[in-house]
Amino acid sequence: MAASAVKVFYLEMLAPNGRTVAAPRQGLYVCHTLKPTVSYYRFLYQTVGKDYHWHSRGNRSDAKLAALIQHPLNELHALYVDGNPAGFAELDRRQPDEIELVQFGLMPEFIGQGLGKWFLQWTIDKAWSYRPRRFWLHTCTLDHPAALPNYLQAGFALDKEEMIERDV
């Protein structure tokens, strides 16, 4: 792996966006996976994140990953299209009064169908159902080119940005 300069964008939402996004097709549902298995999580994480150099969770041991993803205040929501896994969102609710969108993305074959906009709004609505003070995430220049514009269009605001070195 080689180190590369990466710009990281920290985004936040301090109130619900009040937006409605129509489902782009039939056959969509979101499953809240209680106590996800490590193998299921790794499947979602690696399939969604491989093209974007996601490594942070993938490098953890099975025991450390299980402790993190099976924590009762860490939620995994998987998007399904016609019974097929199409993406996932991970919400970390462990900090009082705030929720972090830790992971969010679609599997490659489901990108470009309007699912990301719909699933992001579903995720935003889910997060605000807990009435946090703040809902936040970070993305970077390694993510899909539509990621940052989609987050901004959904009502997230730039909180800060920084340059880091990252192995790719």
Long-range contacts (C-beta under 8 A, 24 or more apart in sequence): 1-167, 1-168, 2-167, 2-168, 3-165, 3-166, 3-167, 3-168, 4-165, 4-166, 4-167, 4-168, 5-163, 5-164, 5-165, 6-140, 6-141, 6-142, 6-163, 6-164, 6-165, 6-166, 6-168, 7-140, 7-141, 7-161, 7-162, 7-163, 8-138, 8-139, 8-140, 8-161, 8-162, 8-163, 8-164, 9-138, 9-139, 9-140, 9-148, 9-158, 9-161, 10-136, 10-137, 10-138, 10-158, 10-159, 10-160, 10-161, 10-162, 11-136, 11-137, 11-138, 11-139, 11-151, 11-152, 11-156, 11-157, 11-158, 11-159, 12-134, 12-135, 12-136, 12-137, 12-156, 12-157, 12-159, 13-124, 13-134, 13-135, 13-136, 13-154, 13-155, 13-156, 13-157, 14-133, 14-134, 14-135, 14-157, 16-124, 16-125, 16-128, 17-121, 17-124, 17-154, 17-155, 19-121, 19-124, 19-154, 19-155, 20-121, 21-117, 21-118, 21-120, 21-121, 22-118, 23-118, 24-113, 24-114, 24-115, 24-117, 24-118, 25-81, 25-113, 25-114, 25-115, 27-81, 27-82, 27-83, 28-79, 28-80, 28-81, 28-115, 28-118, 29-79, 29-80, 30-77, 30-78, 30-79, 30-80, 30-119, 30-122, 31-77, 31-78, 31-80, 32-75, 32-76, 32-77, 33-76, 33-77, 33-78, 35-70, 36-69, 36-70, 36-76, 38-62, 38-65, 38-66, 38-69, 41-65, 41-69, 41-76, 43-85, 44-76, 44-78, 44-85, 44-87, 44-88, 45-88, 45-103, 47-85, 47-107, 47-108, 48-87, 48-88, 48-103, 48-105, 48-106, 48-107, 49-103, 49-105, 51-108, 51-144, 52-105, 52-142, 52-143, 52-144, 53-142, 53-166, 53-167, 53-168, 54-103, 55-167, 57-103, 74-102, 75-126, 77-122, 77-123, 77-126, 79-106, 79-115, 79-119, 79-122, 81-110, 81-115, 86-110, 86-115, 87-115, 87-116, 87-119, 89-119, 89-122, 89-123, 89-126, 91-123, 91-126, 91-127, 93-130, 93-132, 97-132, 97-133, 97-134, 98-132, 98-133, 98-134, 98-135, 98-136, 99-127, 99-130, 99-132, 99-134, 99-135, 99-136, 100-135, 100-136, 100-137, 101-127, 101-135, 101-136, 101-137, 102-137, 104-137, 105-144, 111-144, 116-146, 116-150, 117-150, 117-153, 117-154, 120-150, 120-151, 120-154, 121-154, 124-154, 124-155, 140-166, 142-166, 142-168
